[in-house]
Every structure is written in structure tokens, then in C-alpha cells.
Amino acid sequence: MGGGAFLFFIVCLLALAAYFSDESSPGLGFSGGQVAALELEGVISDSKEFVDQLRDYGNRTSVRSVVLRINSPGGGVAASQEIYEALKRFRAQSKKKVVVSMASVAASGGYYVACAADKIFANPGTITGSIGVIAEWYNYGDLLRWAKLQSVVIKSGALKDAGSGTRPLTEEEKVYFQNLISNMYGQFVSAVASSRKMNEDQVKNLADGRVYTGQEAKSDGLVDAIGTYQDAIAEAARMAGIQGSPKVVSPAKRNFSILELLLGDSSSALSLSQDRSESHIRFEYLWK
């Protein structure tokens, strides 16, 4: 009985260790000096998965800080804003530090998100900036006429079908869309100014849509330091008061079955846009 009880105790101990440890990281996970590593990769089209991961690490007492690796040209306006706000809320509620490490590209919406961090690292050759908004779509009216097809629209107001791909924009529609773009641009400028402790005129001088190298961005005050991913990890540990080398934990990678691939349930694992919008017009914080 003694041996059986001891074996049961060991099994319980291992079960508890597995519960408290990160699934993707080796070890028992009892360390109080962990840095969580999150990734923002590709075009930003939805925020839910990232926000859920952030909330999870906010609730883990062993995680003392977060490093966010960004390799993104940006994406949807609202999705970028949601991640930005989630990071600000995470910092305020958990009191944990967030450090951004920019990879090859962290532009437009990718830069918007980065502004929510306590500190931003970029490589000298990172492409960042592109502070601005873009909306584009195709006009296929000539193709319809060539095919002898005619678009029929019955609408309740002059702007209800603004941006229709079947005809050129009217002057009123151009003004309407420019006002929308200007409003979203102002939101971007305001977020950068507030986060980077710059006045809006300073930001506007840099916010004509152009991109900058990491080195240029450092000189202009858009990032805090030139450094690698490992430098960002070390800084996140230092800011959290972790002694020695921190244990880096990250979300478990989900494995997809052949059936899921065939049925399309694993689209998040593929390099495809997750935007489910039916509209052909998309307003984006996106570097193209």
C-alpha cells in the first residue's frame, strides 16, 4: 500500500505540474520568473485569438511580463485598435510589462499595436511606420458593359451604394470617403501621440504613409531601442525584476487533423485572410 500511495502522490504531482505549466514549454512550470512570448504575424484581420491569449497570461501569476513579436504590415482598422486597447488594458489591470520586438515588418496597423507597449525594440532594417489609412476596391463597370450586364440598384439615400464597383465615384462620394479616411487617420495620429508622448503635429510630420527603417524610427522617436528579439526578452525580464535567465513560455501550437483541413475548420493555420466582411470596401491600417 505504501508503494501505491507514493506512486499516486507522484502522479498527482505531475498532473499539477502539467496544469500550471505552459503546454508548449518544457519543465514543471513552478517558476515565478516567466516571460510570455506572443506573436502577431501577417495581415491583422481579427483580434479574438490574440486577446484570449493575452487574457490567459494576465491571469497567470508565474508570468511576470510579455514580449510581443510583431511581423505584420497591418490590416483592419478595428482589429488593430482592439489589439491595441487589449494591450493597454492588460498593462493597466495586470501591472505586467509589455515589450514589443519588431521583426522584418511592423508597419501601419502593426505599428499601431506596438504603440501600446511599455517599450518598443526594432532591428536596424525593420520596416515600420506607414502611419495612415487606405481604402481601395475595383471598378468593374466596363467589364459588366462588355458582358452586356446591367447593375440595378434601388436605394433609400444618395450614399447608400457609395463605392459601388459598377460605376465611378461621384464628387459627393469622394468627399464622403475622404472624410471617413481623415477621421480614421486622426484616430491613428492621436493613438501614436498619446502612446509615444509626442504632440500631434510631430506625429503628422511623420504620418504621410511612408515607411521607415528601424534606425530611422529610433531617431524620430517612433521606437525606443535598436535590438533583437533576445534583447527584448532580456529587457522584459529586467523590467519585471526577474533575476537570471527567464523561462520563456508561449501558447501551445494547435495541431490540425486531415479532416479539419479538408473541411476548412483550420483556416487560421493557413496564410489566408480571416476577414469575413461581405463588403468589397475595406478601410485598413495597412502598408502595401
C-alpha positions, -999 to 999 in steps of 0.1 A, spaced: 0 0 0 29 23 8 43 20 -27 9 25 -43 3 56 -22 37 70 -32 30 63 -69 -4 81 -66 13 111 -50 38 113 -78 11 111 -104 -9 139 -87 23 160 -85 29 156 -122 -7 164 -130 -5 196 -110 28 205 -127 12 200 -162 -17 221 -152 4 251 -140 30 249 -168 26 262 -203 17 234 -227 43 244 -253 72 248 -228 92 221 -211 96 219 -174 73 218 -144 63 254 -147 66 263 -110 90 292 -118 78 326 -108 100 342 -134 84 336 -167 82 358 -197 53 351 -221 61 353 -258 32 362 -281 32 366 -319 13 389 -342 20 375 -377 7 385 -411 -23 407 -420 -44 417 -390 -80 407 -396 -93 396 -363 -83 401 -327 -101 374 -307 -75 347 -306 -47 372 -296 -69 389 -269 -78 355 -254 -41 345 -252 -33 379 -236 -61 374 -210 -48 340 -202 -13 352 -194 -27 381 -175 -42 356 -151 -10 335 -146 9 347 -115 40 330 -128 41 352 -159 57 384 -150 59 402 -184 51 398 -221 72 401 -252 51 406 -284 69 397 -316 53 417 -345 58 407 -381 28 424 -398 21 450 -424 -10 459 -405 -46 452 -415 -82 461 -405 -87 493 -386 -110 480 -359 -90 448 -354 -58 468 -350 -75 491 -325 -89 461 -305 -55 446 -300 -40 480 -291 -67 485 -265 -64 450 -252 -26 455 -246 -33 488 -228 -59 471 -206 -36 442 -199 -9 466 -187 -33 486 -165 -51 456 -149 -22 431 -145 6 456 -139 28 435 -161 52 449 -186 48 445 -223 78 448 -247 75 447 -284 101 432 -307 97 442 -343 107 416 -369 110 423 -407 78 444 -408 58 462 -382 40 488 -402 7 507 -402 -17 486 -380 14 466 -368 29 498 -356 -4 510 -341 -4 478 -320 32 483 -310 24 517 -296 5 501 -267 37 486 -253 59 498 -225 89 496 -248 95 490 -285 126 473 -300 133 473 -337 161 459 -358 181 484 -378 165 472 -410 129 466 -397 103 483 -419 79 503 -397 58 534 -397 33 537 -426 10 558 -403 -21 562 -424 -53 547 -438 -61 532 -471 -93 521 -488 -93 505 -522 -116 485 -545 -121 475 -581 -144 492 -605 -157 465 -629 -183 486 -647 -166 483 -680 -165 445 -677 -202 444 -670 -209 466 -700 -187 443 -721 -206 413 -709 -239 432 -716 -249 431 -680 -265 460 -661 -264 468 -624 -298 476 -610 -299 495 -576 -329 508 -557 -317 528 -526 -330 549 -498 -304 576 -499 -278 591 -522 -248 575 -504 -264 540 -497 -244 525 -526 -214 547 -523 -183 530 -536 -202 507 -559 -179 488 -582 -202 492 -611 -197 530 -617 -172 558 -610 -175 577 -577 -195 609 -577 -179 641 -563 -201 638 -532 -189 602 -526 -153 612 -529 -158 639 -502 -177 613 -481 -150 587 -483 -122 612 -477 -139 624 -445 -141 587 -433 -104 583 -441 -95 615 -424 -114 605 -392 -96 572 -390 -63 589 -398 -69 612 -369 -76 583 -346 -42 568 -356 -23 600 -351 -39 605 -317 -30 570 -305 6 574 -316 9 609 -300 -6 597 -267 15 565 -265 48 579 -277 44 612 -257 46 633 -288 23 662 -298 0 655 -328 19 680 -351 51 660 -345 33 628 -354 16 643 -385 51 653 -398 59 616 -398 25 603 -408 23 607 -445 20 570 -451 58 564 -457 77 536 -440 109 540 -420 138 517 -412 142 508 -376 172 530 -374 152 560 -388 123 552 -365 146 553 -335 159 588 -345 123 600 -350 111 587 -316 87 561 -331 106 532 -313 127 531 -282 157 510 -289 175 491 -316 178 454 -307 170 418 -314 142 395 -301 166 383 -275 173 418 -264 136 423 -260 133 392 -239 161 403 -216 146 438 -212 112 423 -204 128 402 -177 147 431 -163 116 453 -162 98 426 -143 126 422 -118 134 386 -129 169 375 -118 189 355 -142 176 340 -174 138 339 -176 118 309 -187 100 319 -219 66 304 -223 43 307 -254 8 295 -264 6 259 -275 5 253 -312 -27 237 -322 -25 205 -343 -50 202 -371 -62 169 -384 -65 160 -421 -103 160 -417 -102 196 -404 -80 207 -433 -104 191 -457 -135 207 -441 -118 241 -438 -120 243 -400 -83 251 -397 -82 282 -418 -65 301 -390 -35 278 -396 -31 289 -432 -18 321 -446 -52 334 -456 -71 365 -446 -97 359 -419 -118 389 -429 -154 377 -433 -167 411 -444 -192 409 -473 -183 445 -484 -158 449 -512 -146 481 -495 -122 477 -466 -107 506 -446 -73 495 -434 -42 505 -415 -21 486 -440 12 490 -457 10 478 -493 
